[in-house]
Amino acid sequence: LAKATDVLAYHPDSIDLRLKKTAWNIQLQQWNYAKDDLDKVLFSEPTNIAGLYYRAFVNEKLGRLNFARLDYERLLMLVPGNFEGQLGLALLNQKAKHYTEAMDRMNGLVSQYPDSAVAYAARGGMEKERGMLELAIYDFSEALRRDPSNTDYLLNRADLLITAKRTDAALQDLNRLTALGINRNALKELFKRIKKR
């Protein structure tokens, strides 16, 4: 990051260098520095797709949800149907408690990208957050059909199955997680919840 900052001092108009520096700022969670650089990128090049996407993400991290929404919408005007832009906007709507808009966008995303495990898992996460257990279980199951060894999806589905009192299915998921290399101690809380059922 320090080296990129030094080089950028000699080439202040380089969009590529500024975006690379921004990527490091984001990795270090230096949201304000990232936003400042992204503002400069988008001032010079208002239709820069990467700049719009990353600034939307950074604005969301800074709690500037309306600004994030504007960047996602602008990105989708430039690249209609962009997966990451649609997903970002859907998750932003969920965070802002615009539940109908969030679910409409996620349903559209799943229809557009029926082979995407990420789309199903993201919709499942929204449903889980809203207490729609059976729908969330279905969506995580669909995500796992497309990406069978994804431990995050398995963990989410196991948690949902325990909550739905489907302990045999949950136990199968937990055993599958241990077979995939997850330490049994890391899953002990979930195993305890099964025993309580």
N, C-alpha and C positions, 0 to 999 in steps of 0.2 A: 504494500500500500504506500509506504514512504517513497519507494522508488518510482511508482506510478505518479505520485504527486509531484515529485521533482521533474520528471519528464514532461508532465502536463504543464508545468510552469513555462517550459520552452515552446510548447505547442498548445496554447490555450483554446484554439479553435478545433482541435481534433475531437470529433464526436466519438470515434472508436476508443481513443484513450480514456475519454471521460466516462464512457459506458463500462470499460474495464474497471476503472477506479470505483465506480458506483457498485459494481458487482462485489468488490471486496468490502466496501462500506456495508452492504446488505449482509454479507456473511458475518461481519463483526457487529451487526445490529446497530450500526451508527446511522439511524434513520434520518436525522436532520442533515448530515453531510450528504447522504445519498440523495435526499430531496433537492438540496441546493444544486447539485450537479445535474440532476435530471431536469430541473427547471431551465438550466442553461442549455442542455441538449435540445429541449423542446422549444426554447426560444429561437434557437438557430434553425431547427428542423422540426416544425410543428407536427409533421406526419410520421415521425420516427416511431415505428411499431414497438420496438424494444423499449424505447423511452417511455411511451405511454403505458405499456404493461407494467414496467418496474415502478413508475411513479404511482400508478394506481395501488400497487402492492404496498409501497412505502407510505402513501397517504393513509391506507388502512391501518398500518402498524402505528401511525401517529394519531389515530383516532379521528382523522379527517375524512369521514365516510362519504360526505357529499362530493368532495373533490375526487376521491377514489372512484365514485360512481361516474362522474363526468369523464374521467380518463378511460374507464372500461367502455363506456358508451361510444366515445370517440374512436377507440380502437376497433370496436365492432362495426362502426360506420365505414372505416377504412378497409377492414378485413371481415366482412360478414361471415358468420359461422365459425370464427376462430374458436377452437376448443378452450384454450386457456383463458381467453377473454370472457367467454360465456360462463365458464366455471367460476372464475373470479367474481363476476357480477352476481351469480347465483349465491355464492357463499357470503358475499357482502350483503345481499338482501336478507339472508338468514340472520346475519349478525345485527342488522339494523331492524330486525323484527318485522320485515316486510315478507311474511311467510308465504302468502299466495304468489307473489312475484317470484320468490326464490324457488318454490316448488314448480311453478309453470316453466321457469327457465331450465330447471333440472330435468323435468319430463321431456322437454324439447331436446336437451342434450343427449339423453338416453336414446331418444328416437333417431337423432342424427348420427349417433355413434354407438350402434347396438353392440359392437364388439369391444367396447371400452370398459374394462374392469373399473377404471378410475371413476367413470360416470356413475356406474351402479353403486360403487362404494360411497361416493360423495352424497348421492341421494339417500342411501342407507343411513349415513351419518346424520343427515338432516332429520330423517324420520325417527331415528333413535333419540335425538335431542328433543323431539316433540312428543315422545312417548308412544309412537306408532310401532309397537313391537313387531307385529307380524309382517308389516310392510318392510321394516328394516331387515328382518331376518331373510325375507325373500331377496331383497336387493344385495345383501352381503353374500347370499348363496349364489346369486347370479355373478357377482364379482369374482367369487372363488371358482366358478365354472370357467372363467376366462383367465384367471391367474391363481391356480390351485395351491401354490406354495407361499402365498402372501400371508405372512404371520399377523400383520395388522388386521386384515380382513377376518382371519380365523379368531383372533382375540375378541374382536367386536361381536362376531356372531356367537361365540361361546358366552360372552357376557349377556347378550340378548336372550339366548336360549335359557340361561339360568334364571333370568328375570321372568321369563315366560313359563317357568317351571317345567321345562323340557330337559330334565337333567341327563337322560341317557344320551341325547344328541349332543348336549354340552360336553359331556364326558368324552365323547368321541372326538370332538374338536380339540379338547385339551390334550388328549393322548396324541393326536396328530401333531399338535404344536411341539410336544416333547420329542416326537420322532423327527421333527424338522430342526431340532437342535436347541429349542428354548429350554433353559434350565427349569426343572420342576419347582424349585424354590421360588422362582420368579412368578409362578402361577399359583402359589399356595393360597392366596386370598380367594381365587376363583374356585379352587378345590374345596375350601372351607365352606363357601356359599352353597356348593352342591350338597355337602353333607348336611347342612341346615335344612335343606329342602326335604 
